[in-house]
Structures are given as structure tokens and as C-alpha cells.
Amino acid sequence: MRTVALDDDLAALIEGEKPLDEAAREALVMDLFRRRKVSTGKACALLGLERLDFVRRAAELGIPVYLTTEKEWEADTAALDAWRQQQS
């Protein structure tokens, strides 16, 4: 594990509804995803989120999710179909 030093002003901006370590991790992973450095699946694994929860969080942050590969698209639609069946 590595440690990053943040001044209090930056830490206060990052921290909000989540503890600082969780908020910083989410910000880093979401930025990596936005820049296409990690896939949807990798981002989900890094954040410990199910795919649908990741899609919702990315949408809240204004990050487009569906700039993905065909394989990821198929996994996303399968997850959505499963969710819809659970809701019925």
C-alpha cells in the first residue's frame, strides 16, 4: 500500500459524503475509467461495486459508461436484463 499526502484544503474538497480514503479512491478510479485506462469490469473490481451500481455512480458524476467494448456491452445488458427480471 502507498500513501499520498494531501493538504487540508484538497482533502476537504475530496471528502464529502464518504470518508476521505473511499472518496479519493473513487475519484482516482473514475478518472482512470473516464480516460479509458481501466475497463468497466476493472473499475467495478477496484471499487467493489456491482456493474449496475457502477453505471449509476458514473452517471451521477456525468461520466459516460458506454464507451466500451462489445464484450463489456454484452455483460452490461445481461446485468440490466437480470436486474429487470428481479424487479418484476
DRENDO-1510 file (C-alpha; in Angstrom, 1 decimal, always signed):
<recs>
REC; n; res; u; v; w
REC; 1; MET; +0.0; +0.0; +0.0 .
REC; 2; ARG; +1.2; +3.5; -0.8 .
REC; 3; THR; +0.4; +6.8; +1.0 .
REC; 4; VAL; -0.4; +10.1; -0.7 .
REC; 5; ALA; -0.1; +13.4; +1.2 .
REC; 6; LEU; -2.9; +15.9; +0.7 .
REC; 7; ASP; -3.2; +19.3; +2.2 .
REC; 8; ASP; -6.2; +20.0; +4.3 .
REC; 9; ASP; -7.9; +22.2; +1.6 .
REC; 10; LEU; -7.7; +19.4; -1.1 .
REC; 11; ALA; -8.7; +16.8; +1.4 .
REC; 12; ALA; -11.8; +18.8; +2.4 .
REC; 13; LEU; -12.8; +19.2; -1.3 .
REC; 14; ILE; -12.5; +15.4; -1.9 .
REC; 15; GLU; -14.2; +14.3; +1.3 .
REC; 16; GLY; -17.9; +14.7; +1.3 .
REC; 17; GLU; -20.5; +12.0; +1.7 .
REC; 18; LYS; -17.7; +9.4; +2.1 .
REC; 19; PRO; -14.6; +9.0; +4.2 .
REC; 20; LEU; -11.5; +10.6; +2.6 .
REC; 21; ASP; -9.9; +7.3; +1.6 .
REC; 22; GLU; -13.0; +6.0; -0.1 .
REC; 23; ALA; -13.7; +9.3; -1.8 .
REC; 24; ALA; -10.2; +9.6; -3.1 .
REC; 25; ARG; -10.1; +6.0; -4.3 .
REC; 26; GLU; -13.4; +6.6; -6.2 .
REC; 27; ALA; -12.1; +9.8; -7.7 .
REC; 28; LEU; -9.0; +8.1; -8.9 .
REC; 29; VAL; -10.7; +5.0; -10.3 .
REC; 30; MET; -13.4; +7.1; -12.0 .
REC; 31; ASP; -10.8; +9.3; -13.6 .
REC; 32; LEU; -8.9; +6.3; -14.9 .
REC; 33; PHE; -12.1; +4.9; -16.3 .
REC; 34; ARG; -13.0; +8.2; -17.9 .
REC; 35; ARG; -9.6; +8.3; -19.6 .
REC; 36; ARG; -10.0; +4.7; -20.7 .
REC; 37; LYS; -7.1; +3.4; -18.6 .
REC; 38; VAL; -9.3; +0.8; -16.9 .
REC; 39; SER; -12.3; -1.1; -18.2 .
REC; 40; THR; -15.7; -1.1; -16.6 .
REC; 41; GLY; -15.0; -4.5; -15.1 .
REC; 42; LYS; -11.7; -3.4; -13.7 .
REC; 43; ALA; -13.2; -0.2; -12.2 .
REC; 44; CYS; -16.0; -2.3; -10.6 .
REC; 45; ALA; -13.4; -4.6; -9.1 .
REC; 46; LEU; -11.3; -1.7; -7.8 .
REC; 47; LEU; -14.3; -0.1; -6.2 .
REC; 48; GLY; -16.0; -3.3; -5.0 .
REC; 49; LEU; -19.2; -2.4; -6.9 .
REC; 50; GLU; -21.6; -4.4; -9.0 .
REC; 51; ARG; -21.7; -3.3; -12.6 .
REC; 52; LEU; -25.2; -1.7; -12.3 .
REC; 53; ASP; -24.1; +0.2; -9.2 .
REC; 54; PHE; -21.0; +1.4; -11.0 .
REC; 55; VAL; -23.1; +2.6; -14.0 .
REC; 56; ARG; -25.4; +4.5; -11.7 .
REC; 57; ARG; -22.5; +6.2; -9.8 .
REC; 58; ALA; -20.7; +7.1; -13.1 .
REC; 59; ALA; -24.0; +8.7; -14.3 .
REC; 60; GLU; -24.3; +10.7; -11.1 .
REC; 61; LEU; -20.8; +12.0; -11.8 .
REC; 62; GLY; -21.5; +12.7; -15.5 .
REC; 63; ILE; -19.1; +10.1; -16.8 .
REC; 64; PRO; -20.3; +8.2; -19.9 .
REC; 65; VAL; -20.1; +4.5; -19.4 .
REC; 66; TYR; -21.0; +3.1; -22.7 .
REC; 67; LEU; -17.7; +3.8; -24.5 .
REC; 68; THR; -17.0; +0.1; -24.0 .
REC; 69; THR; -16.1; -3.0; -26.0 .
REC; 70; GLU; -18.7; -5.3; -27.4 .
REC; 71; LYS; -17.9; -7.8; -24.7 .
REC; 72; GLU; -18.5; -5.2; -21.9 .
REC; 73; TRP; -21.7; -4.1; -23.6 .
REC; 74; GLU; -23.0; -7.6; -23.6 .
REC; 75; ALA; -22.1; -8.0; -19.9 .
REC; 76; ASP; -23.8; -4.7; -19.1 .
REC; 77; THR; -27.0; -5.6; -21.0 .
REC; 78; ALA; -27.1; -9.1; -19.3 .
REC; 79; ALA; -26.8; -7.4; -15.9 .
REC; 80; LEU; -29.5; -5.0; -16.8 .
REC; 81; ASP; -31.8; -7.8; -18.0 .
REC; 82; ALA; -31.2; -9.7; -14.8 .
REC; 83; TRP; -32.0; -6.6; -12.7 .
REC; 84; ARG; -35.2; -6.1; -14.7 .
REC; 85; GLN; -36.3; -9.7; -14.1 .
REC; 86; GLN; -35.7; -9.2; -10.3 .
REC; 87; GLN; -37.9; -6.1; -10.4 .
REC; 88; SER; -40.8; -8.0; -12.0 .
</recs>
